[in-house]
Amino acid sequence: MSTNIEKRGFLLGVGLDNTDGHKRITQAEEFYIAGGSQETHEKMTETAIKTFEDLRKRGKSISTVEREELAEIIFKNSPQD
């Protein structure tokens, strides 16, 4: 018996510093960002977008990249305050 199951990956970002009562959600095919202050939400969204751009440049996807490499890419694309 042969099963053809496609491995899929997904990135989830959750911001916990919301103090203004707004509900922020940004959804894309490969990621979902929820919560956070306006600044945090924007930073998480920008990081996710840049991360997926880098993955595409490397010819990889969220489901094929190794965890360590993904962590490096996310760190590289995170705003450094």
ChimeraX commands (.cxc) that place a marker at each C-alpha (Angstrom):
marker #1 position 0.00,0.00,0.00 radius 0.5
marker #1 position 1.46,3.33,-1.05 radius 0.5
marker #1 position 0.46,6.59,0.53 radius 0.5
marker #1 position 1.39,9.88,-1.00 radius 0.5
marker #1 position 1.22,12.34,1.87 radius 0.5
marker #1 position 2.61,15.79,1.23 radius 0.5
marker #1 position 4.53,17.28,4.13 radius 0.5
marker #1 position 3.45,20.87,4.79 radius 0.5
marker #1 position 4.85,23.48,7.07 radius 0.5
marker #1 position 3.35,26.58,8.55 radius 0.5
marker #1 position 4.74,29.48,10.58 radius 0.5
marker #1 position 2.69,30.88,13.47 radius 0.5
marker #1 position 3.53,34.14,15.22 radius 0.5
marker #1 position 1.78,35.29,18.38 radius 0.5
marker #1 position 2.33,38.73,19.88 radius 0.5
marker #1 position 1.60,39.02,23.58 radius 0.5
marker #1 position 2.23,42.71,24.21 radius 0.5
marker #1 position -1.10,44.17,23.09 radius 0.5
marker #1 position -2.34,46.86,25.48 radius 0.5
marker #1 position -4.57,48.90,23.17 radius 0.5
marker #1 position -7.39,46.36,22.76 radius 0.5
marker #1 position -7.03,46.01,18.96 radius 0.5
marker #1 position -7.20,42.55,17.43 radius 0.5
marker #1 position -4.52,42.22,14.79 radius 0.5
marker #1 position -4.39,39.27,12.39 radius 0.5
marker #1 position -2.27,38.84,9.29 radius 0.5
marker #1 position -2.78,35.66,7.33 radius 0.5
marker #1 position -0.96,34.28,4.31 radius 0.5
marker #1 position -0.71,30.88,2.69 radius 0.5
marker #1 position 2.34,29.88,4.75 radius 0.5
marker #1 position 2.03,31.96,7.91 radius 0.5
marker #1 position -0.40,33.42,10.42 radius 0.5
marker #1 position 0.42,36.35,12.72 radius 0.5
marker #1 position -1.94,37.15,15.60 radius 0.5
marker #1 position -1.94,39.73,18.33 radius 0.5
marker #1 position 0.72,42.07,19.57 radius 0.5
marker #1 position 0.96,45.82,19.63 radius 0.5
marker #1 position 0.94,47.55,16.27 radius 0.5
marker #1 position 4.75,47.74,16.29 radius 0.5
marker #1 position 5.23,44.09,17.30 radius 0.5
marker #1 position 2.68,42.85,14.79 radius 0.5
marker #1 position 4.34,44.80,11.97 radius 0.5
marker #1 position 7.79,43.46,12.94 radius 0.5
marker #1 position 6.56,39.86,13.06 radius 0.5
marker #1 position 4.82,40.22,9.69 radius 0.5
marker #1 position 7.91,41.77,8.09 radius 0.5
marker #1 position 10.07,38.98,9.52 radius 0.5
marker #1 position 7.76,36.29,8.14 radius 0.5
marker #1 position 7.62,37.86,4.67 radius 0.5
marker #1 position 11.42,38.22,4.48 radius 0.5
marker #1 position 11.90,34.68,5.79 radius 0.5
marker #1 position 9.76,33.21,3.02 radius 0.5
marker #1 position 11.54,35.37,0.44 radius 0.5
marker #1 position 14.88,33.96,1.63 radius 0.5
marker #1 position 13.56,30.41,1.54 radius 0.5
marker #1 position 12.42,30.87,-2.06 radius 0.5
marker #1 position 15.83,32.32,-3.01 radius 0.5
marker #1 position 17.43,29.19,-1.54 radius 0.5
marker #1 position 15.03,26.94,-3.41 radius 0.5
marker #1 position 13.50,25.65,-0.18 radius 0.5
marker #1 position 10.14,25.74,1.53 radius 0.5
marker #1 position 9.04,25.76,5.15 radius 0.5
marker #1 position 8.45,22.01,4.88 radius 0.5
marker #1 position 11.88,21.18,3.44 radius 0.5
marker #1 position 14.22,23.47,5.37 radius 0.5
marker #1 position 16.04,22.12,8.43 radius 0.5
marker #1 position 15.05,23.63,11.79 radius 0.5
marker #1 position 18.50,25.10,12.44 radius 0.5
marker #1 position 18.60,26.79,9.05 radius 0.5
marker #1 position 15.08,28.14,9.51 radius 0.5
marker #1 position 16.02,29.54,12.92 radius 0.5
marker #1 position 19.05,31.28,11.38 radius 0.5
marker #1 position 16.94,32.76,8.59 radius 0.5
marker #1 position 14.28,34.02,11.01 radius 0.5
marker #1 position 16.94,35.55,13.29 radius 0.5
marker #1 position 18.65,37.23,10.32 radius 0.5
marker #1 position 15.32,38.72,9.20 radius 0.5
marker #1 position 14.17,39.84,12.66 radius 0.5
marker #1 position 14.53,43.56,13.37 radius 0.5
marker #1 position 17.43,44.09,15.74 radius 0.5
marker #1 position 16.48,46.92,18.09 radius 0.5
marker link #1:1,2 radius 0.2
marker link #1:2,3 radius 0.2
marker link #1:3,4 radius 0.2
marker link #1:4,5 radius 0.2
marker link #1:5,6 radius 0.2
marker link #1:6,7 radius 0.2
marker link #1:7,8 radius 0.2
marker link #1:8,9 radius 0.2
marker link #1:9,10 radius 0.2
marker link #1:10,11 radius 0.2
marker link #1:11,12 radius 0.2
marker link #1:12,13 radius 0.2
marker link #1:13,14 radius 0.2
marker link #1:14,15 radius 0.2
marker link #1:15,16 radius 0.2
marker link #1:16,17 radius 0.2
marker link #1:17,18 radius 0.2
marker link #1:18,19 radius 0.2
marker link #1:19,20 radius 0.2
marker link #1:20,21 radius 0.2
marker link #1:21,22 radius 0.2
marker link #1:22,23 radius 0.2
marker link #1:23,24 radius 0.2
marker link #1:24,25 radius 0.2
marker link #1:25,26 radius 0.2
marker link #1:26,27 radius 0.2
marker link #1:27,28 radius 0.2
marker link #1:28,29 radius 0.2
marker link #1:29,30 radius 0.2
marker link #1:30,31 radius 0.2
marker link #1:31,32 radius 0.2
marker link #1:32,33 radius 0.2
marker link #1:33,34 radius 0.2
marker link #1:34,35 radius 0.2
marker link #1:35,36 radius 0.2
marker link #1:36,37 radius 0.2
marker link #1:37,38 radius 0.2
marker link #1:38,39 radius 0.2
marker link #1:39,40 radius 0.2
marker link #1:40,41 radius 0.2
marker link #1:41,42 radius 0.2
marker link #1:42,43 radius 0.2
marker link #1:43,44 radius 0.2
marker link #1:44,45 radius 0.2
marker link #1:45,46 radius 0.2
marker link #1:46,47 radius 0.2
marker link #1:47,48 radius 0.2
marker link #1:48,49 radius 0.2
marker link #1:49,50 radius 0.2
marker link #1:50,51 radius 0.2
marker link #1:51,52 radius 0.2
marker link #1:52,53 radius 0.2
marker link #1:53,54 radius 0.2
marker link #1:54,55 radius 0.2
marker link #1:55,56 radius 0.2
marker link #1:56,57 radius 0.2
marker link #1:57,58 radius 0.2
marker link #1:58,59 radius 0.2
marker link #1:59,60 radius 0.2
marker link #1:60,61 radius 0.2
marker link #1:61,62 radius 0.2
marker link #1:62,63 radius 0.2
marker link #1:63,64 radius 0.2
marker link #1:64,65 radius 0.2
marker link #1:65,66 radius 0.2
marker link #1:66,67 radius 0.2
marker link #1:67,68 radius 0.2
marker link #1:68,69 radius 0.2
marker link #1:69,70 radius 0.2
marker link #1:70,71 radius 0.2
marker link #1:71,72 radius 0.2
marker link #1:72,73 radius 0.2
marker link #1:73,74 radius 0.2
marker link #1:74,75 radius 0.2
marker link #1:75,76 radius 0.2
marker link #1:76,77 radius 0.2
marker link #1:77,78 radius 0.2
marker link #1:78,79 radius 0.2
marker link #1:79,80 radius 0.2
marker link #1:80,81 radius 0.2
view
